[in-house]
Amino acid sequence: MADSGFPGCCVYVVREQRGKWAKVGTSAAPLARITSLQSGNPRRLRLSLVVATGSKRRALEIESMAKAELPGVHDRGDWFTDGDELERWLRGVARD
């Protein structure tokens, strides 16, 4: 699958194929990013959500907000223990 990219940038969620763990990140090319993440992860990963932000700055802001506003499911770094809650939160931010 070709990665057409997102002008400016996006926030993405990558999840384990089976399980609730999820990673939030920023990239203009999320499909390319998942390929590099997969090479360092023994579990199958899938791209589950992409939110276009228009700029790298906004994408980084949203990523930081997720970590701050979801302390109950934020584990460490970019990883969250509940991908469903992370995705619900991101969809809400995208609507605002």
Phi and psi restraints in degrees (value plus and minus 20) as a CYANA .aco file:
   2 ALA   PHI     -96.9   -56.9
   2 ALA   PSI     127.3   167.3
   3 ASP   PHI    -126.1   -86.1
   3 ASP   PSI      79.8   119.8
   4 SER   PHI     -91.7   -51.7
   4 SER   PSI     -36.2     3.8
   5 GLY   PHI      58.8    98.8
   5 GLY   PSI     152.7   192.7
   6 PHE   PHI    -146.9  -106.9
   6 PHE   PSI      94.4   134.4
   7 PRO   PHI     -74.2   -34.2
   7 PRO   PSI     109.0   149.0
   8 GLY   PHI      71.1   111.1
   8 GLY   PSI     -86.5   -46.5
   9 CYS   PHI     140.4   180.4
   9 CYS   PSI     155.8   195.8
  10 CYS   PHI    -172.4  -132.4
  10 CYS   PSI     144.8   184.8
  11 VAL   PHI    -125.6   -85.6
  11 VAL   PSI     114.2   154.2
  12 TYR   PHI    -146.5  -106.5
  12 TYR   PSI     140.0   180.0
  13 VAL   PHI    -143.1  -103.1
  13 VAL   PSI     107.2   147.2
  14 VAL   PHI    -130.9   -90.9
  14 VAL   PSI     113.2   153.2
  15 ARG   PHI    -144.8  -104.8
  15 ARG   PSI     136.7   176.7
  16 GLU   PHI     -86.4   -46.4
  16 GLU   PSI     124.7   164.7
  17 GLN   PHI     -76.8   -36.8
  17 GLN   PSI     -62.1   -22.1
  18 ARG   PHI    -145.8  -105.8
  18 ARG   PSI     104.1   144.1
  19 GLY   PHI     103.5   143.5
  19 GLY   PSI     154.6   194.6
  20 LYS   PHI    -123.5   -83.5
  20 LYS   PSI     -30.1     9.9
  21 TRP   PHI     -81.4   -41.4
  21 TRP   PSI     122.1   162.1
  22 ALA   PHI    -166.8  -126.8
  22 ALA   PSI     131.1   171.1
  23 LYS   PHI    -140.3  -100.3
  23 LYS   PSI     113.9   153.9
  24 VAL   PHI    -120.4   -80.4
  24 VAL   PSI     124.5   164.5
  25 GLY   PHI    -179.6  -139.6
  25 GLY   PSI     156.3   196.3
  26 THR   PHI    -146.3  -106.3
  26 THR   PSI     124.7   164.7
  27 SER   PHI    -192.0  -152.0
  27 SER   PSI     132.8   172.8
  28 ALA   PHI    -108.2   -68.2
  28 ALA   PSI     -32.2     7.8
  29 ALA   PHI    -157.5  -117.5
  29 ALA   PSI      55.1    95.1
  30 PRO   PHI     -82.7   -42.7
  30 PRO   PSI     -51.5   -11.5
  31 LEU   PHI     -87.8   -47.8
  31 LEU   PSI     -57.3   -17.3
  32 ALA   PHI     -86.5   -46.5
  32 ALA   PSI     -56.8   -16.8
  33 ARG   PHI     -85.3   -45.3
  33 ARG   PSI     -61.6   -21.6
  34 ILE   PHI     -83.3   -43.3
  34 ILE   PSI     -53.9   -13.9
  35 THR   PHI     -81.5   -41.5
  35 THR   PSI     -63.7   -23.7
  36 SER   PHI     -90.7   -50.7
  36 SER   PSI     -55.1   -15.1
  37 LEU   PHI     -85.8   -45.8
  37 LEU   PSI     -58.4   -18.4
  38 GLN   PHI     -83.8   -43.8
  38 GLN   PSI     -54.4   -14.4
  39 SER   PHI     -85.1   -45.1
  39 SER   PSI     -42.3    -2.3
  40 GLY   PHI    -126.0   -86.0
  40 GLY   PSI      -8.5    31.5
  41 ASN   PHI    -148.6  -108.6
  41 ASN   PSI     106.9   146.9
  42 PRO   PHI     -93.6   -53.6
  42 PRO   PSI     -36.9     3.1
  43 ARG   PHI    -115.1   -75.1
  43 ARG   PSI     127.0   167.0
  44 ARG   PHI     -86.0   -46.0
  44 ARG   PSI     112.7   152.7
  45 LEU   PHI    -133.9   -93.9
  45 LEU   PSI     134.5   174.5
  46 ARG   PHI    -161.0  -121.0
  46 ARG   PSI     126.4   166.4
  47 LEU   PHI     -99.5   -59.5
  47 LEU   PSI      99.2   139.2
  48 SER   PHI    -132.1   -92.1
  48 SER   PSI     -40.1    -0.1
  49 LEU   PHI    -175.0  -135.0
  49 LEU   PSI     118.4   158.4
  50 VAL   PHI    -154.0  -114.0
  50 VAL   PSI     107.5   147.5
  51 VAL   PHI    -141.0  -101.0
  51 VAL   PSI      94.5   134.5
  52 ALA   PHI     -89.1   -49.1
  52 ALA   PSI     116.2   156.2
  53 THR   PHI    -136.6   -96.6
  53 THR   PSI     -38.3     1.7
  54 GLY   PHI      67.3   107.3
  54 GLY   PSI     -42.8    -2.8
  55 SER   PHI    -173.7  -133.7
  55 SER   PSI     132.6   172.6
  56 LYS   PHI     -83.4   -43.4
  56 LYS   PSI     -59.8   -19.8
  57 ARG   PHI     -78.3   -38.3
  57 ARG   PSI     -67.4   -27.4
  58 ARG   PHI     -85.2   -45.2
  58 ARG   PSI     -59.5   -19.5
  59 ALA   PHI     -80.9   -40.9
  59 ALA   PSI     -65.5   -25.5
  60 LEU   PHI     -84.8   -44.8
  60 LEU   PSI     -56.5   -16.5
  61 GLU   PHI     -82.4   -42.4
  61 GLU   PSI     -66.5   -26.5
  62 ILE   PHI     -84.4   -44.4
  62 ILE   PSI     -62.3   -22.3
  63 GLU   PHI     -79.1   -39.1
  63 GLU   PSI     -65.0   -25.0
  64 SER   PHI     -84.6   -44.6
  64 SER   PSI     -60.4   -20.4
  65 MET   PHI     -81.8   -41.8
  65 MET   PSI     -60.5   -20.5
  66 ALA   PHI     -79.0   -39.0
  66 ALA   PSI     -64.3   -24.3
  67 LYS   PHI     -85.1   -45.1
  67 LYS   PSI     -59.1   -19.1
  68 ALA   PHI     -96.1   -56.1
  68 ALA   PSI     -57.6   -17.6
  69 GLU   PHI    -111.3   -71.3
  69 GLU   PSI     -27.2    12.8
  70 LEU   PHI    -143.5  -103.5
  70 LEU   PSI      32.5    72.5
  71 PRO   PHI     -83.1   -43.1
  71 PRO   PSI     -45.6    -5.6
  72 GLY   PHI     -89.0   -49.0
  72 GLY   PSI     -42.0    -2.0
  73 VAL   PHI    -142.0  -102.0
  73 VAL   PSI     -25.0    15.0
  74 HIS   PHI    -100.3   -60.3
  74 HIS   PSI     102.7   142.7
  75 ASP   PHI    -109.8   -69.8
  75 ASP   PSI     -91.3   -51.3
  76 ARG   PHI    -183.1  -143.1
  76 ARG   PSI     136.5   176.5
  77 GLY   PHI      36.8    76.8
  77 GLY   PSI    -148.0  -108.0
  78 ASP   PHI    -118.6   -78.6
  78 ASP   PSI     -11.3    28.7
  79 TRP   PHI    -120.3   -80.3
  79 TRP   PSI     119.0   159.0
  80 PHE   PHI    -144.5  -104.5
  80 PHE   PSI     126.8   166.8
  81 THR   PHI    -105.1   -65.1
  81 THR   PSI     -32.5     7.5
  82 ASP   PHI    -155.3  -115.3
  82 ASP   PSI      76.3   116.3
  83 GLY   PHI     -84.3   -44.3
  83 GLY   PSI     -51.7   -11.7
  84 ASP   PHI     -82.6   -42.6
  84 ASP   PSI     -66.2   -26.2
  85 GLU   PHI     -86.0   -46.0
  85 GLU   PSI     -60.5   -20.5
  86 LEU   PHI     -79.9   -39.9
  86 LEU   PSI     -65.8   -25.8
  87 GLU   PHI     -85.6   -45.6
  87 GLU   PSI     -60.6   -20.6
  88 ARG   PHI     -79.1   -39.1
  88 ARG   PSI     -65.3   -25.3
  89 TRP   PHI     -81.7   -41.7
  89 TRP   PSI     -66.6   -26.6
  90 LEU   PHI     -82.9   -42.9
  90 LEU   PSI     -59.3   -19.3
  91 ARG   PHI     -82.8   -42.8
  91 ARG   PSI     -57.6   -17.6
  92 GLY   PHI     -84.8   -44.8
  92 GLY   PSI     -62.5   -22.5
  93 VAL   PHI     -84.3   -44.3
  93 VAL   PSI     -59.3   -19.3
  94 ALA   PHI     -84.6   -44.6
  94 ALA   PSI     -51.4   -11.4
  95 ARG   PHI     -94.8   -54.8
  95 ARG   PSI     -49.0    -9.0
